[in-house]
Amino acid sequence: MLFYKVTGIMETNETPEEDRRVRRENQRKIEIKSEEFNRNHSNNSFYFISEIDNTVVTAGVIADNKNKVESDLAEFFKYLDLTMKDVAVNEITFNGIENLLGAANRMDYIEDDDDIMERFGLDKITGRRGRGIAFGDNIIEDCTKEKIYESARKYLLNETFIPELDRIYSAKPTSKAYGHPVHYMIQTDDRDTRKDVYKLLLQALYENNRLSSRRYSFLDFRPGERFSEMAYDTLYKVSSGGAVVVRYLANDDSEEDERALCDSETIESICDYAKRYRNQVLTVICLPRECAKAKSLFYENLGTLSMIELLEEFVDGERAKAFLSMLAKNAGVRTDKKLFNKLENNKGYLAPDLHNLFDDWFNNKLKTSVYPQYKDIAVAKKEVIKAAPKGSAYDELQEMIGLSDAKQVIQKALNYYKMQKLYEEKGVKRDRPAMHMVFTGNPGTAKTTVARLFARIMKENGLLSKGQLIEVGRADLVGKYVGWTAPTVKSKFKAALGGVLFIDEAYSLVEDRDGLYGDEAINTIVQEMENHRDDVVVIFAGYPDKMEGFLQKNPGLRSRIAFHVPFADYNSEELCCIAKLIGKNKGLSFSEDAVAKLETIFDLARQQNDFGNGRYVRNILEQARMSQATRLMEADFDSITTEDVVTIKAEDIAEPKAKPKEKYRIGFVA
């Protein structure tokens, strides 16, 4: 399926009419005539006006054949009584056509954009009418043969990729794309290498008319993720004429776990549709080098589909030196012994490894030889990275009572994120790590408070740009009607950009509601977590047992969680310290007998099922302050001292009545 954006100038001798009534009549006229044209035209295409700004017209096209688009477009404009000039037609992405339809709907040039999406089955991959699928798409850019070969040689795929480029360019380009004699499997551990290789491959294929559409879709999935069969089918249908790039995101698959069955079913489904649409859609499968089991599963299910493997190569010795020499030549500098001394004997290198070695050497050469006045800057940067965490939020966290496990894990997280910067300074390129967390603990264990401090800590240490905390629950994420949930979730992520999205009691999204809108919320959350992994930290919070069950039911979500932070219940001593700290902040103190009474009360309270930890302490103190006020009101006013006013005594603290544990009786009661 092809999507086009059309722009042009409307030829008219009339002055643009500003009257709202006349403009409304013209919009209605265009809507009616557009409906008539599309009703009498092919069912496999749709032409519409998106916007008219003075004489500039923006239109959109959904079509299944590019050969008739320009002629049909001219007929469409003529049918609307629009005389056009300087018309430009450009292929666009799925998101682009969705935006054009939305604008047309707002301007009343079409009746309902949702109906158009449903007509072409596009609603099944957006989640508008149910579960969607986490995918993206892009447009193949023009590139010359010489540039493609030059770029391809920057990667160590000479034994597989260069020969395939030779095959693609060996024959004279056909007049149109007839089908796909082969499909592809790319194996590399480096994200940039993977992306650049499949882009170069698609550019070469498009230039030789092996693809009729510039648009390609990419689908990411991790171990344990599942998608609906309908979403797969629709994704391949709307990608007709182009390509689908399947990116399997896993470090390796050497260990057996509960996700193996999910992987098998997901891979089987992908292969089924790759075979079904083998001549309409090119499939490119991207795998890490060490995923032998996943690779085997793909081959078992691809059947008679012919696959060409593009495998990233390890090189050592002279080949590694030759690759470094090529990088130096491209940078316009001469090599030296320091560069080659970075190579270890009998060690194999991939292209990203050699690029990192070269970049480290080149940066050092710039600072020591070309611009020696900057030789000490790198050392200063490292000292900043190694420095203790900055800001008042970190100090506030350390001053909080208890929370030893939470403090330790958060310190590890900070160290881990800061080390990524140190790796970059050393010339070792690393992917941005996922920063998402799970906070588990009973009520009153300071989960929300720590999340708010963590957001500030990340901001104060340059790891997040804003540091705000957006707190949400089920009611804030799940829409009331079909199609509302995904936009609602996306809006919360947008609000949290540069900060932390705190999802309290996340399991309530699907708890006792399997298959309803909560599932759509989870799918969208997973997609947005990946889309905004660089600028949003998501923290899921809730009870330990329920959170564990929630993650077990959503393995795709579990794989994106980097840190699990446990919040243990406070012991009696810690609760007394919390009471003293709250009292200190309010200008109060406790007598010795009051402290002893508090400890006894806390010992008993901790045995109750609904014990509220820090919240319980605050409630006890509020009641104590009211009891103190009553006691002082009944005393001789002239005899009351300042110390009396600021001191909580044992008699001010009421011992709460212990709730009797429920006893369940079996049988009938008279």
C-alpha positions, 0 to 999 in steps of 0.5 A: 500500500502506497501513501502520498502527500501532494502539494500544489498551487491553485490557479484562481483569479478570485481574492481568497474569501474570508467569510466563514459561511462561504468557506464552510460551503466550499469545504462541504462542496469539496467533501461531497465531490471527493466522496463521489469521486472515490465512490466511482473510482477504484476501491483500492485507492482514496484521494482527499484534500487535507488543507487549503491555505490561500492558494496552497493545496495539500492533498493525500493519496492512499493507493495500491498502484503507483503507475496511475497515481499522477493521472488519477490525481489530475482527474481528481483535481479536475472533478473538484474544479481545481486548476493546479500548477507546480504539483509535487507528489511525494511518498510518505510514511504511515504516520504522515498519511494518518496526520493528513487524514486527521487534518482533512477531518478537522477541516471537514474535507472528509466525513470521518478519518477513522472510517477511512482507516478502517476501510483500508484496515489501518485501524488494526495496527494503530489500536484504534479498534482494538490491539495495535502493534508496535511498529514504525516506518520510514522512507528510502532516500535516494543514493547513488551506486558509488555512495552505497558501495563506499558506505558498505565498505565501512562495515565488515561484511565484505564476504556477504554484503558486497557480493550481494550488492554486485548481484543486485547491480549486475542486471539491468533494472527492470521496468517494474518490481515483479517479486522477490527472488530472495529475502534477507537475514542480517546478523550483527550486535551493533544497532548502528551497523544493523540500521545502516546495512538494511538502509543501504540494502533497501536503497540498492534494491529500490534504485534497481526497481526491485521495490516499487515503494520507498516506504519500509516498515520495521517491527521490533520484538523481544523474547516473550512478546506476542502480537495479534495475527490480525496485526501481522496480516495488516502490517504486511498488507499495508507494506505491499510493494515495500519491505518489512524489517523484523528486528529481534532485540535480544542479547543472546538466547542461550538460556531456556526460560518461560519465554521460549514458547512465546518466541517460537509462536511469534517467530512462526507467525512472522514467518507465515506472513513472510511466506504469504506475502513473499512476492508483495513484501520483502522481509529483512530479519535482523538478529544478534550474532549469538542468537543461534536458537532464534535463527534456527526457529526462523529457518525451520518456519521459513520453508522454501523462502530463499534467504541471503545472510549478511553476516558481520565478520570478525577480523584480526591481524592484517585485516584489522590493520587494513580496516583502521588504515581505511578509516584513517585515510577517510579522515585524512590523517596518517596512521602511527604505531599507537593506533596499531598497538591498540590491537591485541594479538589473536583477538577478533574485532567487529567493525564497531570495535575498530571504529571505537579504537580509531575514534579513541586514537583520533580524538587523542591525536587531536588533543595531543598533536594537533591541538595540544592546548586541550590535552587535559580536558578529557581528564577533567571530564573523567573527574566530573563523571567520577565525582559523588552525586550532586544536589540536595535531593541525593542528600535528602534520600540519604537522610531518610530513615531505613530504605537501605536496599532502595538506597543501594540499588539507586546508587548502583543505578546512578553509577551505571548510568554515569559509567556509560558516559565514561565509556563514551569518553574512553571511545567505547560506544554503548547503547543508551541503557534502559532506565526503567524500574520497579518499586515493590513494597507495602503502603507507607514505605516511601515509594512515591517520595523516593521516586520524586527524589530519584527524578530530582537526583537524575536531573541534578546529575545531568541524566534527565533534562527536566526531572519532573514526576508524573504520577498516574494510575489506571484511571489516568491511562485507560480510556472510557471508549475504544480508541481512547487508551493509546492516545491517553497513554502517549499524552502521559509519556509526552508530559513525562519527557525529561522526567519520570512516569510513576505508574502506581499499582500498575497491575490494576491495568489488567487485574481481573480485566484480561482482554479489555482496554488495560491490555491496550494500555500495556501494549502502548506503554511497552511501545512508548518505553522503547520510543522514549528510552532516552528521555523518560524513566518509567517506574512501576510501583505496587505490592510485591506479590501482585507486581511479580504476578503482573510482570510474569503475565507481561514478559515483554514488559519485564525485559525492559525493566533495568532495576528492581527496588525493594522497599522493606517494612520499617522495624520498630526502631526505624518507626521511632526514628521517623516519628522523631524526624517528623516531630523535629520538622514540626518543632516537637520533641518526645519525652522518654516515656513517650518514645518507649510507648511509641516503640510498644505501639509499633511492635503491636501495629507491625503484626496487623495485616493493614499496617501502614508503615510511615503513614501509620506513624503520621496518623499516630502523631496527628492524634497525639498532637490533638490529645496534647492540645486537649491536655494543655487546655485543661491545665492552668494556662499561666503554668504552661511553659514553652517546653510543655507546648513542644513536648509530646508525653506518653499520656498524649499517645493513645494505644490503638485498639488492635483489630481482631483477626478474622475467623472463618467458620465453615458450615451454616450458622443459626 
